[in-house]
Amino acid sequence: FDPADRRYLYPFITCTQCGPRYSIVEETPFDRETTSMRDFIQCKNCLREYTDPLDRRFHSQTNSCSECGPVLTLKDNKGEITAGKPLLAAIEALKEGRILALQGIGGFHLAVDPRFSKSVSRLRRDKERRRQPFALMVRDLETARKLCLVTESDARRLFSAQSPIIILPVLKNIPSYFNGVSDMASLGIMLPYTPLHLLLFLHPGVKIPYAALIMTSGNLRNEPIITKPQEALKKLGATADLFLYHNRRILFRNDDSILQQDWGEGAVIIRRSRGMVPGLITLKSPVAAATLALGGDLKNAPALARGKDVYLAPYLGDLDDQATRNDFENQIHKLLNLYSIRPEVAVFDLHPAYISSRYGREGEWDKKVEVQHHHAHLLSVMAEHGLKEVIGLSFDGTGYGSDGNIWGGEFLQATRSAFRRLGSFADFRLPGGEAAILNPIRIALSLVAGQVPGEELKSIFSDITGRQRELLLEIIAGGINSPLTTSLGRIFDAAAALLSLVADVSYEGEGPMKLESLAAGELARGVEFEDDLLAGLLPFREPETGPADQPRRAQPAQSTQPDKSAQPAQPGDSRRFLIDPGPLLTYLAARRKQRSYGGLALLFHAAVAFASYQGALRMREETGINQLALSGGVFQNSLLRKLLLPRFKEAGFMVYTNLLVPPGDGGLALGQIYFDHHEK
């Protein structure tokens, strides 16, 4: 912004900390000639800076200026170059409420001024994003503080080299048009993190009337973020009015990283990508052989390990879409080439139908190892903190259990080579399988049926037609297309459905996120509950007579068959304690008309926290282990963490959580890396 500087208003000034690194590197070592910047021959002034050891731009690989560096182009959605200066024309278009596809460091964004409700609605329609919140890029920290509660640690993270999106609590009485950005009590906020972004907000040639822009990933639903201008024009031409792009090739796609505001325990990583990749994760002890970990099929992020170094790929997305599957294979190929590593061991999820696991089983590796999903979650925490044995809570929505059922509410004793299932939430059925996840009132029916008389059941589930209700009860009773699960994530879904927060799920985690948002407002009013009430809502069932789970130690693996050493011996879990979710859901259903939904949402969280605490006490009493690990997607819920952690600390537990990777499936690969298939 200095008119006397030769880079005045140049949108591609970068530094080696926050500028493009991973997204432009082709091979190591990282030097200009091994990046996509080799396409740009430096002018004499830039070359002088680059070769002068006393200059601050010495060997800054992305060094360039308007004379020799990348340039901007603006096209309409028919592919025609627009008249005038590209950046100024793009700014004018945003002022008019038009949608702009903008190429950044790791891919395209779709940007629009949130005050234009019709444009926001069109963006939602075209992206098939009916209710999922959008991220906001705000002009400065002052603007962020007018919209959200921003702590000093949040401010430091917003200004950091990583420049993530941070999910922050919304203040009261912000302009109503932000309801079109998010229908919850939080907003995902980021600051401008490139000169191009800064110029969109602060270009001196234009009086800028906006202080915030919706800035969402430039992609089609379930596909990877787009990196190439021609692909953007082809796939986003019906959505974006204009395309502002540059000619610096993006070699590795990189979506924005997302953090959840912390409660004094360190921020929770929701998505680990731009700014955090390729940051190394260093293990306390080395892996025995070069290892490729393939993660899971949701929020996939594979990892590569050699010695003590773990290279975790950026968030790729869900592998149910062919475009993401192709990107998954391409990213692995690029990772292996980038670090010149030939893996000897491939580690993957136990699930027989995962795309990622199939890739591991069919590959030509010296050794193939399966690791149970919830064990891997706890292993990811153990890897971060160098732990050898823990008791842990592994809570999520879906994970393939070693008994062939769907797990997700697990109390485990874990070592690096095995685990023991000490407890879980009691099994319940998902009537219709995937249909129940998309229509969670079915899950609520499954949990409440049998707890109340038939007439009361009709009253509670009046939104379901009589014939459909009877049919669902039949398939629940007969176990027809109704898989068993212990998933705490699905119990959250059921509670959200009972409180009318979600009927049909439009994105993963919608119900639990809305439930948390509703409960957080009640917590702010200082509402508390007696432990006796909470204990009665999620009662424990005592273990049945039978053999307890025993860890199954590693067996020598064949070169062509996966090593299933993470799977406990069968029958294996008949003595685990069970937490019955039925009474809690029945309580919510019976009191919906007498109590506020906010109070019931908070009561639900408090009951889950109390039962989790009681389960941890039982595990400690049985094992004598005081090191407690928390992982799985449910622990992205900051309210649950806030209710749980003080109890654990008061009870003297040494509590460990994920700090370097997401607690959800984006951190699975680190746990898979840490699994010790050699230990006897």
N, C-alpha and C positions, 0 to 999 in steps of 0.2 A: 504493500500500500504506500510505499515511498516513491513519489514521482521522480526523484533523483536517481533511483536505483535502476540498473539496466534490466532487472526482472520485474519491473512495475506491472502489476496485474497479470503476471504470467501464472497460469493455473497448474503448472506441473513442478513447482519448487518442492523438493522433498528433502528429508534427512534420512540417515541410515537407521533411525529408531522407529519412526512412525510412517515412513514412506513405504512404497511397494518393495517387498523383499521376496517372500515365498511365492507370491503370485507371478513373478517375472523370471524366476531362476530356472535354468534348463539343466544344469549339472553343477556339481561342486568341484573345486572351491568356488565360493561366491565372488565372482569378479565380473566386470562389465561385459567381457567377451563371452561369458556363460549365461548372460541374461538377455531378455528381449530388448534391452537398451542398446545392444550391438547394432540394431537397425539404424541408429542415429549417430552420425559422425559428428563429433564435437567441433564446434567453431573454435577459433584460436583463443578467444577469451576463456571459454569453458575448459579447453585443454590445458591452458596455463594454470588454472585453479586446480585441476585434477592431478597435475604432475608436480605441484609445489608442496613439499612437506610442511611448509609453514602456513599454508592456506587451510581454512576450516573445511573446504570442499575437497581436500586431498583424498583421492581414491574413494570419493562418494560415487558409487556405481551408477546412480541415477542422475548424475549431474548433467544439466542441460539448460537451455534458455529458449526464448521465442525464436531465435535465429536458427537453432540446430536441433531442438527437441520435438516432442510430440505436439500435434496440433489438434484443435477441435473442429468438428464438422457438425452442422445441424441439418437434419433432413425431416421432411414430413412423413406421414405414415404410408405414403405412396412411393417413398424412396427418392423424392426430388429434393435437391439442395435448396435451402431457403435463402432468401436475400438478406443482406446485412451481416453484421457481426454475430457469429453463432451464439456467443454467451449472452449478449444483450437481448437478442431475439428470444432466447430460451427464458430469460427472466421475465420479459414482457408476456410471454405465453403463460407462465405460472401466475402472473398477476391477473390474468383473465380467467383463471380457473381451468386451464387446460392441463392435461396429464403429460408429463415429460418422462421419457425413458432416458436415464442418465448413466453413462458408463463410468465406473469408479475404479478402485484399486483391484478388487477381486471379482467384479462382475457388474451387471446392470442393476440399478434401482428404478422403481417407478415412483415419481414424485408428484404431489399435488397439494395445493393449499387446502387445509381442512375446512376453511370457511365456505367452500363451494360444495354444498351437500349433494347436488346432483352429480358432480364429478366423482365425489367419494363413493356414492352409490354405484356409479358405473364401474369404478375400479373394483368394488366388492363383487359386482356381478361378473365381470370379465375374469377375475381371478378365482371365481367360485369360493369366495371368502365371506360367507354371509355374516358371520358374527365375530370371527377371530380378530382380536385387537391388531391395529397397525402400530408400527414404531413411528416416533416423531423425532425429527431433527430440529432442534431449536437454535435460535440465533446465538445465544450466549447463556451463561450460567444465571444471569439475572432473570431471563425468561423462564428457564427451568424452575427457578424458585417461585415464580408467580403461578406455576401450574402444580407443582409437587413439593412434598417434603423432601428436602435434599440435605443429608448430613454432610459433615466435613469429609468423612471417608468416601461418601458418594461423589462429592465434588472432585476429590483427588483422582478417583477412578475415571470420571468423565474426562478429565484433562490428561490422563495418562497416555503413554504411547500406544496402549491397546485400544483406547477410545471406544469402549463397548457401548452397547445399549444397556441401560440399567432400568429395571422395573421398579418404579417408585410410587409411593402412596399419593393419590390425588388430593389436592386441597379442596375445600368447599368453595362453591360459588365461582368456579372457573367458567368461562364462556360455554354456553350450551352446545355449540357446534362441535366441541370435543367429544360429545356423546357418540358422534359418528366415527371417532377414532377408536374408542374403547367403551364398552358398556359395563366395565368393572371399576372398582375403586383404586385403580392403578393405571399408570401410563408407562410405556417403554420409551425412555428418553435417551438421546445421544446428542453430542455436540458436533459441529462441523469438524471433520478430521482430515480434510485435504484442502489445498488452496482453492480448488474448484468449488467445493461446498461453501467456503468462506465468501467467495465472490458472488455466489447465488444470493447470499443474504446482505452483503456489505459493499457491493460494487458501487464506487463513487459516481458512476455515470448514470445511475438510476435511483430514484427515490423508492426504496423498497417498502411496501406496505405490509409485508407479512413478517411474522416473528417465528413461525414454525411451519414446517412442511411434513406431511406424511412422506416417509421414505421407506418403502417396502421392497422386498427382494423382487428383482425383475425375472420372473419365471412363470410358467404355467403351473397349475395345481399339481403338487407332488413331484415336480421335475426339479433338477438342479438349477441353480442360478445361472443365467445366460451370460456368456463372456464375449461372444463375437457379435459385432454390429449387424452382419447379414442375418444371423440367426435371430437376433432381437427384432429386426424388421419383419421377418417372416412370422415369428410366433407371437409378437406383441403388437403387431400392426393394427389389430382391431381394438386394442386397449389404449395405447399411447397415441397422442396427437402428434408429438414431435420426438425426435431421437437426437440427443446430444452425445456424441461419442468422440473417442480419440484413436490414434493409430499406434499406441503402445500395446503390443500383444500381451494378453493375459494367458499365462501358461498353466497356472494352477488356480482354479476357481476358489474363492474365499468369501463366504457370506459374513455378515456382521456377527461378532460375538455378543452373547447376551448374559448378563448377570442379574441375579435377584438381590435386592437390598438386604444387607445383613442385619442381624440383631446382636452385634457385638462379637460374633463368632467367625467373622470373615465372610465375604460375599459368596453366594452359591453360584457356580457356573451352570447356566442352563444350556448354552451352546458355546463350544470352544472352537473358534475359527480365526477370522482376521485379527491380527495383532497378537494372538496367542500362539499361532502356528507359524514357524516350526520350532517354537520354544521346547527345549529338551526337558524331559522328566528323568531325573537321575535316581536310580534305585540304590538302596544301601548295599546290596550285594549283586554281583553280575549274574545274568542268565547263563546257563551252561552252554547254550548253542544259539546261533542266530535264529530268531523266532519271529514269525509273522502271526499276529492275532487279528482275527477277522471281525470281531465285535458281534453285533446282532443285526436283525433286519430293520429295526426301528432306530432312527437317529444314528445311522451307521457312521462310524469313524474308526477305520482299521489302524493298527499300530505295528511298528517294526522295532525290534530290540536287538542290540548287539552289546555285549559287555554290560555296563551299568546304564547305558543310554537307551531311552525309549523315545522313538519318533512317532508321535500320535498325529495322524492325518486330520485335516479339518472336518467338521461336520459335513456329511454328504447328503443326508436325508433318509427317507424310508425306501427300502428296496422293492416295494410292491409295484413300482413303475419301471418300465423297461429303460427309459432314459437314465434313471438313477442307477439301475443295475449296470448299464454300460459305463457310467462314470465311476462306479465302484471298481470295476476291473481296470479302467484306465488309471485311476488314482494309485492302485496297488502297483501297476506296472511302472508308473512314474516314480513312485517312492523307492522301488527296488533299484531303478536306474540312478536316481538322484544320489543315493547313499552307497551305491555299488555293493549291495548286499544280496547274497543268495541265501534265503532262509533254509535251514535244515529242518525246522519244526514249524508246523502250522497248527494253531490252536483256535478252536471255534466252539460255538454254542452246542449244547446237547440236542437241541430241537431237530427232529428228523427232516423237517420241511423248510427250514430257513434257507434262503438263497445263499447267504454268507457261509453257512455250514456246508452246503452242497459244493460250493467253490473249494472249501478246504478239503472235503472228502475226495474230490475228483482231481485235485492237484497232484503234481509229482514232487512230493516232499519226502524227506527221509523218514519223518515221523509225523503222525497225525494224532492230535489230542483233543478230546471233548471235555468241556468244563460246564458243569451245571450253572444255569443262568444266575441264580441268587447267590451261589457261592462266589461267582465272578464279581458280583456287586461288592461283596464284603472284601474280596481280595483287592479290589481297586483302592479301598481305604487302607488296607494293610500295606500295599505297595507304596503309597504316598508316605506312610509313617514308619516303614521298615519293621512292621510287626510280624511275629511268627505265629501267634495264636490269639484269637479273640472270641468273645461271644458277640452276637450282632443281630440287629434288626434289619432285614432285607425286605423292603416293602415297595411294591410297584403294581402295575396293572396286569401284566402278562409275562409269564416265564415258564418254560417247559420243565416240569418236575421230573425227578428220577423215577417216580411211580407212573409216569405217563399222563398225569393230570396237570392242570394249569395251576401253578403256584403264584403267590404274590403277597402273602402276609406271613413271612417266615421268621422264626426265632432260631438262630443257628449257632452252633459252636464250630469254629472254622480254624483250620491250619492251612498252610500253603498247599498241602497235598490232599486234603479230605475235609469233609464236614459232617456234622451230626445235627439232625433236625430235632430240636428239643421241644418245639411248639409251633403253633400256627393259628390263624383264625380257622374256625370250623368250616369244612367244605360246604359249599352251596352250589346250586346249578345255574347255568346261564341258558335260559330257555330260548332256543333258536340260535345258539352260538354267537356268531358275529352280529346277528340281528339284535341280540340283547345289549351288546356294547353300544350300538348305534341308537337303541331305544331303551334307555336304562330303567324305565318304569317296569320293564319285564324283570330286571334284576331285583327291584324292590318287591315285586310280587313274589318272587322266588324266596326272598328272605322273610317276608311277613306271613306267607301262607303257612298254615299249621299253628301259627301263634294266636290267631283270632278266629272267632266263629265266621261261618260263611256269609251271613248277612252283613256283618261288619266289614268283611273283605270287599263286598260289593260296594259299600259306601266309600271305603278308602280309595278303591280303584274304579271310580265311576267313569273316568275318562276312557277306560277300556270297555268295549262293548261286551255284553254278556256272553255272546258266543265265543269271542276271542279270549275272554278271561277263562272260560271253561276249557277251551282248547289248550291254553298255556298251562293251566293247572294239570291237565292230563299229561302233557309232555314232560312237565317237571316231575310228576309222580312216577312216570314210566321211564324217565331218563332218556327220552327220545330226542336226539339232536340237542341235548342239554348237558354239555360237558361240565364236570365238577371243577370247582376252583376254590382257592383260599385267598384270592386276591383282595388286598385292602383297597387298591385303586378302584376296583369294581364296587366295593361297599361305599366308597365316596360317591361314585356315579349314582348309586341307588338313592343315597341321601339327597343328592342334588335334585333328582327326579321327583322325590316325594315333596320337596319344598318348592316345586314348580319352577326351578331354575333352568331346567333344560328338558325338552321333550324328545327332540331328535338331535343327536350330537353332530355338530358341523365341523369340529376339529378335535384332535386328541386332547384330553384333559379339560374340555370345556366345563363340564359339570363341577369337578373338583376346584377349578380355578374360581368359578362363580361362588361356590360354597365358601371358600376361603375369604373371598372379597366381602361377602355378606357378613361373615363371622367377625372379621377384623374390625368392622365398624362397631359391633357390640362390645368387643374387648376394650375399645377405647373408652367406653362408658363405665368401665370398671366392674363388669358383671363377673361373679365367681360362683362356683358350685361346690357342694359338699362332696367329699370323697365317697361317702356311703352311697349317695345317689349315683355317682359315676361307676362305682363297682357293680351296682345292680344292673346297669344298662349293658355292660359287656362282661357277663359272668364267665368265669373259668370252669371248664369241665375237667374233672380229675382224669389222669391217664387211665386207660383201660389196661387190664392185665395182658402182658405179652412182652416180647423182647424189645428192648430199647434200640434206637438207631445206633449203629456202630460205624465209625468211619471205615471206608474201604480204601486200603492203601494202594499205591500205584503198583500195577503189574507190568511186566515187560510188554511193550507194545510191538505189534507187527508193523512192518513198513507200509503195508497196504490197508490196514484197518485202524480206525481211531482207538486210542487208549481212553477207556471210559473210567479212569481211576477216580474221577470226581464224584461218581455215583455211589451213594451208600448202599450197603448190602440190604437185601430184601428178606423178610417182609418189612423190617426196618423202622416204621414210624408209629406203631400201634400204641406206644407209651408216651407219645408227645402230648403236652397239654394243649387244650383247644380253647379258643375264645369264641363264644357264641355271639354273632352279630345280630341275630334275630330280635332280641329284646330291645336293642337300641333303635333299630329301624321301626319296630312296632310302636315304640314310644313317640318317635317323630310323627308317625302317621296319625296316632290317636290325638295328638295335641296341636295339630296344625291350625285348628280353628280357635284355640284358646290362647296360644302364645305367639309372640312375634317370630317370624321366620329367621330374623337375625339372631334372636336368642337361642332358637333351636339349632341353627348352624354352628354357633359357638359351643353349645352343649355337646354336639356331635364331636367336634374337635377335642374338647376337654375329655370326653369319654375315651376316645382313641388314645390320647396321650396318657391317660391314667392306666389303661389296660396295657399299653406298651411298657410303661414303667414297671408295673407289676410283673409282666413277663420277663423283663430284664432282671428283676430281683430273684425270680425263680431260677433263671439260668445261672446267676452268680452263686446261688445257694447250692445248686447241683454240681457245678464244675469247679468252684473256687476261683474262677477267672474274673478279674475286675476290669479288664480292658474291653470296652464296649464300642463297637463300630456301628455306624448308621449309614445305610446307603439304599439306593433304589429311587425310582422317580417320585415316589410319594414324598421324599425328603426335599423336593423342590418347594414344598409347601412351607413358607417361612413362618406362618402362624403355628403350625404343628411343632416346628423346631422351637419356637419361643415358649410354648407350653411345656415341652419335654425337657429341654436342656437344664433348666434350674432344678427340676426334680432329680435328674441324674447326678448333678454336681452336689446337691445336698446329701445324696446317699453315698457320696464318695467314689462314684465311678470315674475311671479315666476314660473320657469320651473322645472318640475320633470320628471325624467326618471327612468328606471329599472337599479338598481345597483347590486342587490342580486340574481336576477333570469333573464333568457333570456327575451328580449322583445317579442320574438316569442312564439310559442305554448308551449315551455318548461316551461313558467312561468304562464300558464293559471290556474293551480291548486291553486296557491297562491291567484289569484284574486277570484276564486270560494270560497276559504276559507273565504275571507274578505266580501263576500256578506252577508248582514244582512237581513235574511228572517223573522226576528221578528219585524223590524222597521215598524211603521205605518205612 
